[in-house]
Amino acid sequence: QRPWRRVPPSVLLLLQIAALAAIVAALARPFLLSTSSSGLNNVVLLDASASMLATDVAPTRFEAARARVAQMIDAVEPGESLALVSLDAQPRVVAPPTGDRAQLHSALETLHPSNQSANLAAALSIAGSLAAGHADAQVTVVADGSLDQGQAPASSLPLPVRYIAVGSPNAPNLAVTSLGTRVTDGRVSAVASVANTGSLATSATLVLRVDGSRYDAKVLTIDPAGAATAEWDDLPANAHTLEAHLDQPDGLAIDNSAWAVLDGD
């Protein structure tokens, strides 16, 4: 007779809901977006991947991240420790857990961005080893918006992880993502792909150089989060090295060119 009725308010019901939410949160172990850190033992992962060379944060994302880590080192109190791990393709311990600020600053200055991607899972594994035996330890990841947090084995990491973002994943940037060649019956062809990681449609001129000399240029219009291709046929049969290069600067210079070698080493 009454297919729906309001559940009467109950303190016990509210406590059960709160307990269930706490259990779900504990099992999920989510990343916490934070600009502060706590805990007597902090393991800091500093992103040193290629995208940290982007200039959407002055002077670069990496320098802004380094300054943020330097502030964390300055905040280390007596009895506390901080460890520093490079977050790149092959993560490594730059500074083991220590409370020596001078040693930490010196280790921080040795870090520089690479031209590769970041291996977050490996870096978190190292962090877990450094934090072993410290119940009050935590991990702080200082990285840019391009970092794939899906790499993280959060469920197997028995300590909290905080994520401090530097830069934006939607910063304007074009990248030459590939340059391939094909030789058919002595005819040389090439195709290049350009991706737009920004949030606005962008036009760009893609220049093809053959053995260092400008050969041709094509104007591409690329949608946000999209890609476009350029093709060339009947290239010089004796060509050795091709380069596809974006003719205008943007926020990340390292991905504005791609090369292909047609023969030889």
Accessible surface in RSA format (square Angstrom, percent):
REM  Atomic radii and reference values for relative SASA: ProtOr
REM  Chains: A
REM  Algorithm: Lee & Richards
REM  Probe-radius: 1.40
REM  Slices: 20
REM RES _ NUM      All-atoms   Total-Side   Main-Chain    Non-polar    All polar
REM                ABS   REL    ABS   REL    ABS   REL    ABS   REL    ABS   REL
RES GLN A   1   228.95 128.0 147.91 108.1  81.04 193.0  65.44 139.3 163.51 124.0
RES ARG A   2   177.54  74.5 152.56  77.8  24.98  59.5  61.79  84.4 115.75  70.2
RES PRO A   3   140.70 102.5  95.13  86.7  45.57 165.6 109.17  90.1  31.53 195.9
RES TRP A   4   186.19  74.7 170.07  82.3  16.12  37.9 145.76  77.7  40.43  65.6
RES ARG A   5   154.86  65.0 141.05  71.9  13.81  32.9  45.41  62.1 109.45  66.3
RES ARG A   6   179.63  75.4 165.73  84.5  13.90  33.1  57.35  78.4 122.28  74.1
RES VAL A   7   101.31  66.7  87.29  79.0  14.02  33.8  89.10  77.4  12.22  33.1
RES PRO A   8    84.49  61.6  79.42  72.4   5.07  18.4  83.65  69.1   0.84   5.2
RES PRO A   9   128.81  93.9  99.13  90.4  29.68 107.9 108.48  89.6  20.33 126.3
RES SER A  10    46.25  39.1  36.15  48.2  10.10  23.3  30.12  64.1  16.13  22.6
RES VAL A  11   114.32  75.2 109.15  98.8   5.17  12.5 109.15  94.8   5.17  14.0
RES LEU A  12   116.72  65.0 112.96  80.8   3.76   9.4 114.38  80.3   2.34   6.3
RES LEU A  13    64.45  35.9  63.15  45.2   1.30   3.3  63.85  44.8   0.60   1.6
RES LEU A  14   115.52  64.3 110.79  79.3   4.73  11.9 111.28  78.2   4.24  11.4
RES LEU A  15   111.66  62.2 107.25  76.7   4.41  11.1 107.79  75.7   3.87  10.4
RES GLN A  16    99.09  55.4  90.49  66.1   8.60  20.5  37.15  79.1  61.94  47.0
RES ILE A  17    97.49  55.5  95.55  71.2   1.94   4.7  96.88  69.8   0.61   1.7
RES ALA A  18    60.08  55.2  48.07  74.2  12.01  27.3  55.21  77.8   4.87  12.9
RES ALA A  19    53.51  49.2  44.45  68.6   9.06  20.6  52.60  74.1   0.91   2.4
RES LEU A  20   113.43  63.2 111.52  79.8   1.91   4.8 112.91  79.3   0.52   1.4
RES ALA A  21    59.85  55.0  48.04  74.1  11.82  26.9  55.54  78.2   4.31  11.4
RES ALA A  22    63.14  58.1  50.04  77.2  13.10  29.8  58.60  82.5   4.53  12.0
RES ILE A  23    99.70  56.7  96.86  72.2   2.85   6.9  99.70  71.8   0.01   0.0
RES VAL A  24    86.62  57.0  84.92  76.9   1.70   4.1  85.92  74.7   0.69   1.9
RES ALA A  25    52.20  48.0  45.39  70.0   6.81  15.5  49.66  69.9   2.54   6.7
RES ALA A  26    66.30  61.0  48.45  74.8  17.85  40.6  60.87  85.7   5.43  14.4
RES LEU A  27   133.99  74.6 118.98  85.1  15.01  37.7 121.75  85.5  12.24  32.9
RES ALA A  28    59.18  54.4  35.49  54.8  23.69  53.9  46.66  65.7  12.52  33.2
RES ARG A  29    98.15  41.2  85.75  43.7  12.40  29.5  18.93  25.9  79.22  48.0
RES PRO A  30    73.40  53.5  57.52  52.4  15.87  57.7  66.62  55.0   6.78  42.1
RES PHE A  31    41.55  20.8  22.29  13.8  19.26  50.1  22.51  13.6  19.04  54.5
RES LEU A  32    81.41  45.3  79.62  57.0   1.79   4.5  81.41  57.2   0.00   0.0
RES LEU A  33   138.73  77.3 106.00  75.8  32.73  82.3 106.65  74.9  32.07  86.3
RES SER A  34    26.50  22.4  14.98  20.0  11.52  26.5  17.72  37.7   8.78  12.3
RES THR A  35   106.49  75.7  97.98  99.3   8.52  20.3  65.93  88.6  40.57  61.3
RES SER A  36    71.55  60.5  68.10  90.9   3.46   8.0  43.80  93.3  27.75  38.9
RES SER A  37    48.31  40.8  19.69  26.3  28.62  65.9   1.58   3.4  46.73  65.5
RES SER A  38    66.96  56.6  56.73  75.7  10.23  23.6  50.63 107.8  16.33  22.9
RES GLY A  39    39.30  48.5   0.00   N/A  39.30  48.5  18.11  49.7  21.19  47.5
RES LEU A  40    91.46  50.9  91.25  65.3   0.22   0.5  91.25  64.1   0.22   0.6
RES ASN A  41    26.48  18.3  26.48  25.6   0.00   0.0   6.67  16.0  19.82  19.2
RES ASN A  42    11.21   7.7   9.62   9.3   1.59   3.8   6.99  16.8   4.22   4.1
RES VAL A  43     4.01   2.6   4.01   3.6   0.00   0.0   4.01   3.5   0.00   0.0
RES VAL A  44     0.00   0.0   0.00   0.0   0.00   0.0   0.00   0.0   0.00   0.0
RES LEU A  45     0.00   0.0   0.00   0.0   0.00   0.0   0.00   0.0   0.00   0.0
RES LEU A  46     0.00   0.0   0.00   0.0   0.00   0.0   0.00   0.0   0.00   0.0
RES ASP A  47     0.79   0.6   0.79   0.8   0.00   0.0   0.00   0.0   0.79   0.8
RES ALA A  48     0.29   0.3   0.29   0.5   0.00   0.0   0.29   0.4   0.00   0.0
RES SER A  49     6.33   5.4   6.33   8.5   0.00   0.0   3.20   6.8   3.13   4.4
RES ALA A  50    18.24  16.8  18.06  27.9   0.18   0.4  18.06  25.4   0.18   0.5
RES SER A  51    24.13  20.4  21.35  28.5   2.78   6.4  20.10  42.8   4.03   5.7
RES MET A  52     0.00   0.0   0.00   0.0   0.00   0.0   0.00   0.0   0.00   0.0
RES LEU A  53    63.40  35.3  56.49  40.4   6.91  17.4  56.49  39.7   6.91  18.6
RES ALA A  54     6.69   6.1   6.69  10.3   0.00   0.0   6.69   9.4   0.00   0.0
RES THR A  55    76.18  54.2  59.22  60.0  16.96  40.4  44.83  60.2  31.35  47.4
RES ASP A  56    61.70  43.2  20.10  20.0  41.60  98.4  28.79  67.8  32.91  32.8
RES VAL A  57    45.86  30.2  42.52  38.5   3.34   8.1  45.86  39.8   0.00   0.0
RES ALA A  58    87.82  80.7  65.19 100.6  22.63  51.5  65.87  92.8  21.95  58.1
RES PRO A  59    91.59  66.8  79.04  72.1  12.55  45.6  85.22  70.4   6.37  39.6
RES THR A  60    29.42  20.9  29.42  29.8   0.00   0.0  27.02  36.3   2.40   3.6
RES ARG A  61    14.40   6.0  14.40   7.3   0.00   0.0   0.00   0.0  14.40   8.7
RES PHE A  62     1.56   0.8   1.56   1.0   0.00   0.0   1.56   0.9   0.00   0.0
RES GLU A  63    67.20  38.6  62.63  47.4   4.57  10.9  22.89  44.3  44.32  36.2
RES ALA A  64    27.51  25.3  14.60  22.5  12.90  29.4  21.32  30.0   6.19  16.4
RES ALA A  65     0.00   0.0   0.00   0.0   0.00   0.0   0.00   0.0   0.00   0.0
RES ARG A  66    21.59   9.1  21.57  11.0   0.02   0.1  11.83  16.2   9.77   5.9
RES ALA A  67    53.39  49.1  45.86  70.8   7.53  17.1  51.85  73.0   1.54   4.1
RES ARG A  68    49.66  20.8  47.90  24.4   1.76   4.2  26.77  36.6  22.89  13.9
RES VAL A  69     0.00   0.0   0.00   0.0   0.00   0.0   0.00   0.0   0.00   0.0
RES ALA A  70    24.16  22.2  24.16  37.3   0.00   0.0  24.16  34.0   0.00   0.0
RES GLN A  71   108.78  60.8 101.99  74.5   6.80  16.2  35.01  74.5  73.77  56.0
RES MET A  72     9.92   5.1   3.04   2.0   6.88  16.4   6.35   5.4   3.57   4.7
RES ILE A  73     0.00   0.0   0.00   0.0   0.00   0.0   0.00   0.0   0.00   0.0
RES ASP A  74    78.71  55.1  68.84  68.5   9.86  23.3  25.85  60.8  52.85  52.7
RES ALA A  75    64.42  59.2  47.82  73.8  16.60  37.8  56.50  79.6   7.92  21.0
RES VAL A  76    10.38   6.8   6.89   6.2   3.48   8.4   8.23   7.2   2.15   5.8
RES GLU A  77    93.32  53.6  91.51  69.2   1.81   4.3  34.51  66.7  58.82  48.0
RES PRO A  78   127.72  93.1  95.85  87.4  31.87 115.8 108.37  89.5  19.35 120.3
RES GLY A  79    79.94  98.6   0.00   N/A  79.94  98.6  42.99 118.0  36.95  82.8
RES GLU A  80    47.75  27.4  41.20  31.2   6.55  15.6   4.09   7.9  43.66  35.6
RES SER A  81    20.24  17.1  17.52  23.4   2.72   6.3  16.11  34.3   4.13   5.8
RES LEU A  82     2.87   1.6   2.59   1.9   0.28   0.7   2.87   2.0   0.00   0.0
RES ALA A  83     0.79   0.7   0.45   0.7   0.34   0.8   0.45   0.6   0.34   0.9
RES LEU A  84     0.00   0.0   0.00   0.0   0.00   0.0   0.00   0.0   0.00   0.0
RES VAL A  85     0.00   0.0   0.00   0.0   0.00   0.0   0.00   0.0   0.00   0.0
RES SER A  86     0.00   0.0   0.00   0.0   0.00   0.0   0.00   0.0   0.00   0.0
RES LEU A  87     0.00   0.0   0.00   0.0   0.00   0.0   0.00   0.0   0.00   0.0
RES ASP A  88    22.12  15.5  22.12  22.0   0.00   0.0   4.03   9.5  18.09  18.0
RES ALA A  89    30.93  28.4  18.31  28.3  12.62  28.7  20.39  28.7  10.54  27.9
RES GLN A  90   152.11  85.1 141.23 103.2  10.87  25.9  46.53  99.0 105.58  80.1
RES PRO A  91    19.48  14.2   5.07   4.6  14.41  52.4   5.07   4.2  14.41  89.5
RES ARG A  92   122.95  51.6 119.44  60.9   3.51   8.4  55.88  76.4  67.07  40.6
RES VAL A  93    61.21  40.3  36.88  33.4  24.33  58.6  36.88  32.0  24.33  66.0
RES VAL A  94    25.19  16.6   3.32   3.0  21.87  52.7   4.74   4.1  20.45  55.5
RES ALA A  95     1.19   1.1   0.58   0.9   0.60   1.4   1.19   1.7   0.00   0.0
RES PRO A  96    71.62  52.2  71.62  65.3   0.00   0.0  71.62  59.1   0.00   0.0
RES PRO A  97    57.33  41.8  35.34  32.2  21.99  79.9  35.34  29.2  21.99 136.7
RES THR A  98    26.22  18.6  18.87  19.1   7.35  17.5  14.51  19.5  11.71  17.7
RES GLY A  99    41.64  51.4   0.00   N/A  41.64  51.4  15.35  42.1  26.30  58.9
RES ASP A 100    70.43  49.3  60.46  60.2   9.97  23.6  22.84  53.8  47.59  47.5
RES ARG A 101   100.56  42.2  96.64  49.3   3.92   9.3  32.39  44.3  68.17  41.3
RES ALA A 102    75.39  69.3  60.94  94.1  14.45  32.9  68.22  96.1   7.17  19.0
RES GLN A 103    80.04  44.8  71.85  52.5   8.19  19.5  33.21  70.7  46.84  35.5
RES LEU A 104     0.00   0.0   0.00   0.0   0.00   0.0   0.00   0.0   0.00   0.0
RES HIS A 105    56.51  30.9  56.02  38.9   0.50   1.3  42.64  43.9  13.87  16.1
RES SER A 106    71.57  60.5  61.64  82.3   9.93  22.9  32.11  68.4  39.46  55.3
RES ALA A 107    13.71  12.6   7.92  12.2   5.79  13.2  13.19  18.6   0.52   1.4
RES LEU A 108     1.44   0.8   1.44   1.0   0.00   0.0   1.44   1.0   0.00   0.0
RES GLU A 109   107.15  61.5  98.23  74.3   8.92  21.2  44.06  85.2  63.09  51.5
RES THR A 110    81.62  58.1  64.19  65.1  17.43  41.5  66.31  89.1  15.32  23.2
RES LEU A 111     3.04   1.7   3.04   2.2   0.00   0.0   3.04   2.1   0.00   0.0
RES HIS A 112   121.24  66.3 106.32  73.9  14.92  38.2  74.78  77.1  46.46  54.1
RES PRO A 113    34.43  25.1  14.73  13.4  19.69  71.6  14.73  12.2  19.69 122.4
RES SER A 114    34.22  28.9  22.98  30.7  11.24  25.9  34.04  72.5   0.18   0.3
RES ASN A 115   112.24  77.4  88.23  85.3  24.01  57.8  14.26  34.3  97.98  94.7
RES GLN A 116   102.16  57.1  94.76  69.3   7.40  17.6  24.82  52.8  77.35  58.7
RES SER A 117    85.57  72.3  74.59  99.5  10.99  25.3  48.44 103.1  37.14  52.0
RES ALA A 118    14.05  12.9   3.19   4.9  10.86  24.7   3.90   5.5  10.15  26.9
RES ASN A 119    58.48  40.3  55.78  53.9   2.71   6.5  10.56  25.4  47.92  46.3
RES LEU A 120     0.32   0.2   0.32   0.2   0.00   0.0   0.32   0.2   0.00   0.0
RES ALA A 121    36.64  33.7  34.01  52.5   2.63   6.0  34.28  48.3   2.36   6.3
RES ALA A 122    34.19  31.4  25.77  39.8   8.42  19.2  32.90  46.3   1.29   3.4
RES ALA A 123     0.00   0.0   0.00   0.0   0.00   0.0   0.00   0.0   0.00   0.0
RES LEU A 124     0.87   0.5   0.85   0.6   0.02   0.1   0.87   0.6   0.00   0.0
RES SER A 125    71.30  60.3  59.40  79.3  11.91  27.4  30.34  64.6  40.96  57.4
RES ILE A 126    44.32  25.2  41.56  31.0   2.77   6.7  44.32  31.9   0.00   0.0
RES ALA A 127     0.00   0.0   0.00   0.0   0.00   0.0   0.00   0.0   0.00   0.0
RES GLY A 128    19.23  23.7   0.00   N/A  19.23  23.7  10.97  30.1   8.26  18.5
RES SER A 129    83.45  70.5  60.36  80.6  23.09  53.2  37.37  79.6  46.08  64.6
RES LEU A 130    37.94  21.1  26.36  18.9  11.59  29.1  29.80  20.9   8.15  21.9
RES ALA A 131     7.72   7.1   2.24   3.4   5.48  12.5   3.82   5.4   3.90  10.3
RES ALA A 132    72.00  66.2  47.37  73.1  24.63  56.0  57.36  80.8  14.64  38.8
RES GLY A 133    86.44 106.6   0.00   N/A  86.44 106.6  42.93 117.8  43.50  97.4
RES HIS A 134    84.27  46.1  70.21  48.8  14.06  36.0  41.91  43.2  42.36  49.3
RES ALA A 135   117.40 107.9  68.72 106.1  48.67 110.7  81.29 114.5  36.11  95.7
RES ASP A 136    55.85  39.1  40.76  40.6  15.09  35.7  41.38  97.4  14.47  14.4
RES ALA A 137     3.28   3.0   0.46   0.7   2.82   6.4   0.46   0.7   2.82   7.5
RES GLN A 138     4.30   2.4   4.30   3.1   0.00   0.0   2.57   5.5   1.73   1.3
RES VAL A 139     0.00   0.0   0.00   0.0   0.00   0.0   0.00   0.0   0.00   0.0
RES THR A 140     0.00   0.0   0.00   0.0   0.00   0.0   0.00   0.0   0.00   0.0
RES VAL A 141     0.09   0.1   0.09   0.1   0.00   0.0   0.09   0.1   0.00   0.0
RES VAL A 142     0.00   0.0   0.00   0.0   0.00   0.0   0.00   0.0   0.00   0.0
RES ALA A 143     0.00   0.0   0.00   0.0   0.00   0.0   0.00   0.0   0.00   0.0
RES ASP A 144     0.08   0.1   0.08   0.1   0.00   0.0   0.00   0.0   0.08   0.1
RES GLY A 145    23.26  28.7   0.00   N/A  23.26  28.7   7.88  21.6  15.39  34.5
RES SER A 146    68.91  58.2  37.57  50.1  31.34  72.2  39.05  83.1  29.86  41.8
RES LEU A 147    17.80   9.9   2.73   2.0  15.07  37.9   6.69   4.7  11.11  29.9
RES ASP A 148    80.18  56.2  72.75  72.4   7.42  17.6  27.07  63.7  53.10  53.0
RES GLN A 149    60.29  33.7  51.62  37.7   8.67  20.6  19.32  41.1  40.97  31.1
RES GLY A 150    70.65  87.1   0.00   N/A  70.65  87.1  38.03 104.4  32.62  73.1
RES GLN A 151    66.14  37.0  46.76  34.2  19.38  46.1  30.71  65.4  35.43  26.9
RES ALA A 152    15.44  14.2   0.33   0.5  15.12  34.4   0.58   0.8  14.87  39.4
RES PRO A 153    54.88  40.0  42.99  39.2  11.89  43.2  54.88  45.3   0.00   0.0
RES ALA A 154    25.37  23.3  21.14  32.6   4.24   9.6  22.91  32.3   2.46   6.5
RES SER A 155    95.17  80.4  69.51  92.8  25.66  59.1  40.01  85.2  55.17  77.3
RES SER A 156    82.15  69.4  51.92  69.3  30.23  69.6  53.12 113.1  29.04  40.7
RES LEU A 157    10.84   6.0  10.50   7.5   0.33   0.8  10.68   7.5   0.16   0.4
RES PRO A 158   106.41  77.6  80.49  73.4  25.93  94.2  81.80  67.5  24.61 153.0
RES LEU A 159    15.97   8.9  10.86   7.8   5.11  12.8  12.75   9.0   3.22   8.7
RES PRO A 160    68.40  49.8  57.61  52.5  10.79  39.2  68.26  56.4   0.14   0.9
RES VAL A 161    15.21  10.0  11.70  10.6   3.51   8.5  11.70  10.2   3.51   9.5
RES ARG A 162    49.41  20.7  49.41  25.2   0.00   0.0   0.09   0.1  49.32  29.9
RES TYR A 163     8.99   4.2   7.91   4.5   1.07   2.8   6.11   4.6   2.87   3.5
RES ILE A 164     8.60   4.9   7.43   5.5   1.18   2.8   8.60   6.2   0.00   0.0
RES ALA A 165    61.60  56.6  34.04  52.5  27.57  62.7  34.04  47.9  27.57  73.0
RES VAL A 166    15.28  10.1  11.56  10.5   3.72   9.0  15.28  13.3   0.00   0.0
RES GLY A 167    26.36  32.5   0.00   N/A  26.36  32.5   5.38  14.8  20.99  47.0
RES SER A 168    47.32  40.0  46.32  61.8   1.00   2.3  33.29  70.9  14.03  19.7
RES PRO A 169    82.04  59.8  63.05  57.5  18.99  69.0  66.89  55.2  15.15  94.2
RES ASN A 170    88.48  61.0  83.05  80.3   5.44  13.1   9.83  23.7  78.65  76.0
RES ALA A 171    14.51  13.3   7.95  12.3   6.55  14.9  12.20  17.2   2.30   6.1
RES PRO A 172   104.02  75.8  98.26  89.6   5.76  21.0 100.49  83.0   3.53  21.9
RES ASN A 173    19.93  13.7  15.74  15.2   4.19  10.1   9.85  23.7  10.09   9.7
RES LEU A 174    10.90   6.1  10.90   7.8   0.00   0.0  10.90   7.7   0.00   0.0
RES ALA A 175    11.99  11.0  11.99  18.5   0.00   0.0  11.99  16.9   0.00   0.0
RES VAL A 176    10.98   7.2   0.00   0.0  10.98  26.5   0.00   0.0  10.98  29.8
RES THR A 177    82.89  59.0  47.39  48.0  35.50  84.6  48.34  64.9  34.55  52.2
RES SER A 178    57.45  48.5  50.57  67.5   6.88  15.9  43.05  91.7  14.40  20.2
RES LEU A 179    20.90  11.6   0.13   0.1  20.77  52.2   0.60   0.4  20.30  54.6
RES GLY A 180    31.73  39.1   0.00   N/A  31.73  39.1  30.04  82.4   1.69   3.8
RES THR A 181    52.03  37.0  17.82  18.1  34.21  81.5   2.22   3.0  49.81  75.3
RES ARG A 182   166.18  69.8 159.79  81.5   6.38  15.2  61.23  83.7 104.95  63.6
RES VAL A 183    90.64  59.6  60.74  55.0  29.91  72.1  60.74  52.8  29.91  81.1
RES THR A 184    72.86  51.8  69.39  70.3   3.48   8.3  64.43  86.5   8.44  12.8
RES ASP A 185   141.31  99.0  97.60  97.1  43.71 103.4  38.46  90.5 102.85 102.6
RES GLY A 186    51.83  63.9   0.00   N/A  51.83  63.9  34.48  94.6  17.35  38.9
RES ARG A 187   138.80  58.3 134.43  68.5   4.37  10.4  53.76  73.5  85.04  51.5
RES VAL A 188     5.08   3.3   5.03   4.6   0.05   0.1   5.03   4.4   0.05   0.1
RES SER A 189    21.42  18.1  21.20  28.3   0.23   0.5   8.91  19.0  12.51  17.5
RES ALA A 190     4.37   4.0   0.00   0.0   4.37   9.9   2.57   3.6   1.80   4.8
RES VAL A 191    65.42  43.0  64.40  58.3   1.02   2.5  64.40  56.0   1.02   2.8
RES ALA A 192     0.36   0.3   0.00   0.0   0.36   0.8   0.36   0.5   0.00   0.0
RES SER A 193    22.07  18.6  22.07  29.5   0.00   0.0  11.38  24.2  10.69  15.0
RES VAL A 194     0.05   0.0   0.05   0.0   0.00   0.0   0.05   0.0   0.00   0.0
RES ALA A 195    21.01  19.3  21.01  32.4   0.00   0.0  21.01  29.6   0.00   0.0
RES ASN A 196     3.48   2.4   1.73   1.7   1.75   4.2   0.00   0.0   3.48   3.4
RES THR A 197    67.80  48.2  57.16  57.9  10.64  25.4  56.47  75.8  11.33  17.1
RES GLY A 198     5.35   6.6   0.00   N/A   5.35   6.6   1.88   5.1   3.47   7.8
RES SER A 199    70.83  59.9  50.36  67.2  20.47  47.2  32.33  68.8  38.50  53.9
RES LEU A 200   132.55  73.8 129.57  92.7   2.98   7.5 130.59  91.7   1.96   5.3
RES ALA A 201    63.61  58.5  36.60  56.5  27.01  61.4  36.92  52.0  26.69  70.7
RES THR A 202    50.06  35.6  45.13  45.8   4.93  11.7  36.07  48.5  13.99  21.1
RES SER A 203    65.26  55.1  47.40  63.3  17.86  41.2  28.56  60.8  36.70  51.4
RES ALA A 204     3.24   3.0   0.48   0.7   2.76   6.3   2.98   4.2   0.26   0.7
RES THR A 205    35.84  25.5  35.80  36.3   0.04   0.1  12.24  16.4  23.60  35.7
RES LEU A 206     0.14   0.1   0.14   0.1   0.00   0.0   0.14   0.1   0.00   0.0
RES VAL A 207     0.60   0.4   0.60   0.5   0.00   0.0   0.60   0.5   0.00   0.0
RES LEU A 208     0.00   0.0   0.00   0.0   0.00   0.0   0.00   0.0   0.00   0.0
RES ARG A 209    70.31  29.5  70.01  35.7   0.29   0.7   8.23  11.2  62.08  37.6
RES VAL A 210    14.79   9.7  10.71   9.7   4.08   9.8  10.71   9.3   4.08  11.1
RES ASP A 211    78.24  54.8  48.66  48.4  29.58  69.9  35.62  83.8  42.62  42.5
RES GLY A 212    65.51  80.8   0.00   N/A  65.51  80.8  33.71  92.5  31.80  71.2
RES SER A 213    73.75  62.3  68.26  91.1   5.48  12.6  37.31  79.5  36.43  51.0
RES ARG A 214   146.43  61.5 114.82  58.5  31.61  75.3  53.25  72.8  93.17  56.5
RES TYR A 215    95.69  44.7  65.62  37.3  30.06  78.2  48.06  36.1  47.62  58.7
RES ASP A 216    49.37  34.6  43.05  42.9   6.32  14.9  11.79  27.7  37.58  37.5
RES ALA A 217    37.86  34.8  15.05  23.2  22.80  51.9  15.29  21.5  22.57  59.8
RES LYS A 218    67.99  33.2  63.27  38.8   4.71  11.2  26.34  23.7  41.64  44.4
RES VAL A 219   111.66  73.5  83.06  75.2  28.60  68.9  83.06  72.2  28.60  77.6
RES LEU A 220    18.38  10.2  16.38  11.7   2.00   5.0  18.38  12.9   0.00   0.0
RES THR A 221    94.40  67.1  68.85  69.8  25.55  60.9  48.59  65.3  45.81  69.2
RES ILE A 222     1.26   0.7   0.03   0.0   1.23   3.0   1.26   0.9   0.00   0.0
RES ASP A 223    95.20  66.7  92.17  91.7   3.03   7.2  20.09  47.3  75.11  74.9
RES PRO A 224    61.03  44.5  46.90  42.8  14.13  51.4  46.90  38.7  14.13  87.8
RES ALA A 225    93.01  85.5  57.25  88.3  35.76  81.3  63.09  88.8  29.92  79.2
RES GLY A 226    22.77  28.1   0.00   N/A  22.77  28.1  20.84  57.2   1.92   4.3
RES ALA A 227    70.39  64.7  35.78  55.2  34.61  78.7  36.06  50.8  34.33  90.9
RES ALA A 228    21.52  19.8  14.18  21.9   7.34  16.7  21.52  30.3   0.00   0.0
RES THR A 229    82.19  58.5  61.96  62.8  20.23  48.2  36.64  49.2  45.55  68.9
RES ALA A 230     3.33   3.1   0.00   0.0   3.33   7.6   3.33   4.7   0.00   0.0
RES GLU A 231   111.23  63.9  99.33  75.1  11.90  28.3  25.64  49.6  85.59  69.9
RES TRP A 232     9.84   3.9   5.41   2.6   4.43  10.4   9.67   5.2   0.16   0.3
RES ASP A 233    88.45  62.0  70.06  69.7  18.39  43.5  16.33  38.4  72.12  71.9
RES ASP A 234    83.16  58.3  65.89  65.6  17.28  40.9  32.30  76.0  50.86  50.7
RES LEU A 235     8.69   4.8   0.00   0.0   8.69  21.9   0.00   0.0   8.69  23.4
RES PRO A 236    49.61  36.2  37.43  34.1  12.18  44.3  49.44  40.8   0.16   1.0
RES ALA A 237    85.35  78.5  54.28  83.8  31.07  70.7  54.58  76.9  30.77  81.5
RES ASN A 238   133.42  92.0 106.41 102.8  27.01  65.0  45.96 110.6  87.46  84.5
RES ALA A 239     2.18   2.0   0.00   0.0   2.18   5.0   0.40   0.6   1.78   4.7
RES HIS A 240    74.72  40.8  74.72  51.9   0.00   0.0  55.48  57.2  19.24  22.4
RES THR A 241    41.61  29.6  40.60  41.2   1.01   2.4  30.88  41.5  10.74  16.2
RES LEU A 242     0.01   0.0   0.00   0.0   0.01   0.0   0.01   0.0   0.00   0.0
RES GLU A 243    29.99  17.2  29.67  22.4   0.32   0.8   4.73   9.2  25.25  20.6
RES ALA A 244     0.00   0.0   0.00   0.0   0.00   0.0   0.00   0.0   0.00   0.0
RES HIS A 245    48.26  26.4  48.26  33.5   0.00   0.0  27.71  28.6  20.54  23.9
RES LEU A 246     3.38   1.9   1.59   1.1   1.79   4.5   1.59   1.1   1.79   4.8
RES ASP A 247    73.14  51.2  48.94  48.7  24.20  57.2   4.38  10.3  68.76  68.6
RES GLN A 248    64.88  36.3  60.84  44.5   4.04   9.6  47.25 100.6  17.63  13.4
RES PRO A 249   126.22  92.0 103.84  94.7  22.38  81.3 108.82  89.8  17.40 108.1
RES ASP A 250    47.58  33.3  18.12  18.0  29.46  69.7  30.01  70.6  17.58  17.5
RES GLY A 251    20.21  24.9   0.00   N/A  20.21  24.9  15.60  42.8   4.61  10.3
RES LEU A 252    18.08  10.1  17.49  12.5   0.59   1.5  18.08  12.7   0.00   0.0
RES ALA A 253    79.79  73.4  63.82  98.5  15.97  36.3  63.87  89.9  15.92  42.2
RES ILE A 254    76.09  43.3  45.68  34.0  30.41  73.3  55.30  39.8  20.79  56.4
RES ASP A 255    30.74  21.5  25.70  25.6   5.04  11.9  24.89  58.6   5.85   5.8
RES ASN A 256     8.75   6.0   8.75   8.5   0.00   0.0   2.40   5.8   6.35   6.1
RES SER A 257    23.81  20.1  13.09  17.5  10.72  24.7   6.29  13.4  17.53  24.6
RES ALA A 258    15.55  14.3  12.58  19.4   2.97   6.8  15.55  21.9   0.00   0.0
RES TRP A 259   154.58  62.0 128.89  62.4  25.69  60.3 114.11  60.8  40.47  65.7
RES ALA A 260    14.01  12.9   6.95  10.7   7.06  16.1  14.01  19.7   0.00   0.0
RES VAL A 261    77.65  51.1  49.06  44.4  28.60  68.9  49.06  42.6  28.60  77.6
RES LEU A 262    36.32  20.2   7.42   5.3  28.90  72.7   8.50   6.0  27.82  74.9
RES ASP A 263    86.15  60.3  77.03  76.7   9.13  21.6  44.53 104.8  41.63  41.5
RES GLY A 264    66.87  82.5   0.00   N/A  66.87  82.5  34.12  93.6  32.76  73.4
RES ASP A 265   181.10 126.9 124.22 123.6  56.88 134.5  70.80 166.6 110.30 110.0
END  Absolute sums over single chains surface
CHAIN  1 A    14282.9      11065.2       3217.7       8635.1       5647.8
END  Absolute sums over all chains
TOTAL         14282.9      11065.2       3217.7       8635.1       5647.8
